[in-house]
Amino acid sequence: MRVLALLDGTLADPDSPQIRVDDLGLMRGDGVFETILVVDGKPRELTPHLDRLDRSAAMLDMLPPPRAEFERAVELVLGNWTGSREFALKLVYTRGVEGGDGTPTGFALGMEIGAKVLKQRAEGLSAVTLDRGIDADLADRAPWLLLGAKSLSYAINMAAIREAERRGAAEVIFTTSDGSVLEGPTSTVILVRGKTLVTPPSKLGILPGTTQYALFRAAERAGWTVLVEPIQTGELYDAEGVFLASSVRKITRVNVLDGKQLPDSSALLTELQGLYESEY
């Protein structure tokens, strides 16, 4: 089941060609995107996702995404979805056709959530740490590298996941060259110490997590301490729990990291999932 809505307010056939071969999103990865979880017809954190789409587009010096048109496309997808009660809604915005008049390309696409993601939600996963080849100050020093933008240029992220699979794992936690934790290729890292949740700061050049933020809101109301501060890689092995958070992944626990079995965090997972769901 898939539903495709264009920014002109029309539905299109997702099985038919829609993107020109000279679109800069295809030719150069020159564009931005967001992926939103929809549950029972309601998109989660839609405004934060649209705000993040705006920020990413600004970092790429693109025209501001037309919010009203994206909201209309979202409603079209929601109104025509007849698949599972949970699905992924992807918003894509590119610079448009190479040599064209500068008109961007944009659309909203509803897609089923894969069985692999659903299994990882329930059972957890194994991960490896990989050096991202950057240092903690690079985002400020070199803004043209677009660290922290959710761009369509995901080749490095996908290469990292393939490397994890070659090492017998399913996921990656990126680190700086001096050992600070960054993020996953498609997720935010959350560490648990007692009744404290910790996630790395976006100033390191990572994407601010919408799901992580929702969890932190709920956890703080429930009496947890929530911290946004640097995490050293060594802290992950000794934590009471290491989790990856993303819109479609929700809250997923890491069972094995770099071949080392982590403490059983299944009870923590249940608690954190309950906190997250309490937001909705």
Solvent accessible surface area in square Angstrom, and as a share of the most:
residue,aa,sasa,rsa
1,M,94,0.42
2,R,109,0.40
3,V,11,0.07
4,L,12,0.06
5,A,0,0.00
6,L,45,0.23
7,L,22,0.11
8,D,95,0.49
9,G,24,0.23
10,T,66,0.38
11,L,81,0.40
12,A,23,0.18
13,D,71,0.37
14,P,39,0.25
15,D,112,0.58
16,S,46,0.30
17,P,133,0.84
18,Q,76,0.34
19,I,70,0.36
20,R,145,0.53
21,V,121,0.69
22,D,37,0.19
23,D,3,0.01
24,L,18,0.09
25,G,13,0.13
26,L,116,0.58
27,M,107,0.48
28,R,162,0.59
29,G,15,0.14
30,D,30,0.15
31,G,0,0.00
32,V,0,0.00
33,F,20,0.08
34,E,0,0.00
35,T,26,0.15
36,I,0,0.00
37,L,2,0.01
38,V,0,0.00
39,V,13,0.07
40,D,86,0.45
41,G,43,0.41
42,K,148,0.63
43,P,33,0.21
44,R,23,0.08
45,E,26,0.12
46,L,38,0.19
47,T,80,0.47
48,P,46,0.29
49,H,1,0.01
50,L,5,0.02
51,D,51,0.26
52,R,16,0.06
53,L,0,0.00
54,D,49,0.25
55,R,117,0.43
56,S,2,0.01
57,A,0,0.00
58,A,68,0.53
59,M,80,0.36
60,L,15,0.07
61,D,124,0.64
62,M,16,0.07
63,L,109,0.54
64,P,107,0.67
65,P,10,0.06
66,P,44,0.28
67,R,74,0.27
68,A,77,0.60
69,E,67,0.30
70,F,1,0.00
71,E,70,0.31
72,R,113,0.41
73,A,0,0.00
74,V,0,0.00
75,E,108,0.48
76,L,43,0.22
77,V,0,0.00
78,L,30,0.15
79,G,67,0.64
80,N,60,0.31
81,W,33,0.12
82,T,116,0.68
83,G,33,0.32
84,S,55,0.36
85,R,147,0.54
86,E,25,0.11
87,F,3,0.01
88,A,8,0.06
89,L,0,0.00
90,K,59,0.25
91,L,0,0.00
92,V,13,0.07
93,Y,3,0.01
94,T,6,0.03
95,R,77,0.28
96,G,0,0.00
97,V,38,0.22
98,E,68,0.31
99,G,84,0.81
100,G,46,0.44
101,D,130,0.67
102,G,45,0.44
103,T,88,0.51
104,P,35,0.22
105,T,35,0.20
106,G,10,0.10
107,F,32,0.14
108,A,0,0.00
109,L,25,0.13
110,G,0,0.00
111,M,49,0.22
112,E,69,0.31
113,I,20,0.10
114,G,42,0.40
115,A,83,0.64
116,K,118,0.50
117,V,43,0.25
118,L,81,0.40
119,K,125,0.53
120,Q,20,0.09
121,R,27,0.10
122,A,71,0.55
123,E,94,0.42
124,G,10,0.10
125,L,10,0.05
126,S,30,0.19
127,A,1,0.01
128,V,10,0.05
129,T,25,0.15
130,L,21,0.11
131,D,90,0.47
132,R,69,0.25
133,G,57,0.55
134,I,17,0.09
135,D,52,0.27
136,A,33,0.26
137,D,97,0.50
138,L,24,0.12
139,A,19,0.15
140,D,118,0.61
141,R,137,0.50
142,A,7,0.05
143,P,82,0.52
144,W,183,0.64
145,L,89,0.44
146,L,56,0.28
147,L,30,0.15
148,G,22,0.21
149,A,17,0.13
150,K,20,0.09
151,S,15,0.09
152,L,48,0.24
153,S,70,0.45
154,Y,47,0.18
155,A,79,0.61
156,I,103,0.52
157,N,20,0.10
158,M,71,0.32
159,A,40,0.31
160,A,9,0.07
161,I,31,0.15
162,R,125,0.45
163,E,48,0.21
164,A,0,0.00
165,E,85,0.38
166,R,170,0.62
167,R,140,0.51
168,G,68,0.65
169,A,12,0.09
170,A,25,0.19
171,E,8,0.03
172,V,0,0.00
173,I,0,0.00
174,F,10,0.04
175,T,11,0.07
176,T,3,0.02
177,S,72,0.47
178,D,98,0.51
179,G,23,0.22
180,S,8,0.05
181,V,0,0.00
182,L,3,0.01
183,E,38,0.17
184,G,2,0.02
185,P,5,0.03
186,T,56,0.33
187,S,11,0.07
188,T,12,0.07
189,V,0,0.00
190,I,0,0.00
191,L,0,0.00
192,V,0,0.00
193,R,88,0.32
194,G,36,0.35
195,K,112,0.47
196,T,25,0.15
197,L,0,0.00
198,V,0,0.00
199,T,3,0.01
200,P,6,0.04
201,P,13,0.08
202,S,53,0.34
203,K,138,0.59
204,L,7,0.03
205,G,8,0.08
206,I,7,0.04
207,L,30,0.15
208,P,56,0.35
209,G,9,0.09
210,T,12,0.07
211,T,5,0.03
212,Q,16,0.07
213,Y,127,0.48
214,A,0,0.00
215,L,0,0.00
216,F,9,0.04
217,R,71,0.26
218,A,3,0.02
219,A,0,0.00
220,E,106,0.48
221,R,162,0.59
222,A,57,0.44
223,G,60,0.57
224,W,11,0.04
225,T,70,0.40
226,V,34,0.19
227,L,62,0.31
228,V,89,0.51
229,E,60,0.27
230,P,72,0.45
231,I,0,0.00
232,Q,87,0.39
233,T,24,0.14
234,G,41,0.40
235,E,55,0.25
236,L,0,0.00
237,Y,57,0.22
238,D,127,0.66
239,A,6,0.05
240,E,88,0.39
241,G,4,0.03
242,V,2,0.01
243,F,0,0.00
244,L,0,0.00
245,A,2,0.02
246,S,23,0.15
247,S,13,0.08
248,V,25,0.14
249,R,20,0.07
250,K,24,0.10
251,I,0,0.00
252,T,0,0.00
253,R,36,0.13
254,V,2,0.01
255,N,39,0.20
256,V,39,0.22
257,L,0,0.00
258,D,50,0.26
259,G,70,0.67
260,K,113,0.48
261,Q,138,0.61
262,L,11,0.05
263,P,71,0.45
264,D,126,0.66
265,S,5,0.03
266,S,44,0.28
267,A,83,0.64
268,L,29,0.14
269,L,9,0.05
270,T,95,0.55
271,E,76,0.34
272,L,0,0.00
273,Q,55,0.25
274,G,42,0.40
275,L,26,0.13
276,Y,5,0.02
277,E,66,0.30
278,S,72,0.47
279,E,39,0.17
280,Y,103,0.39
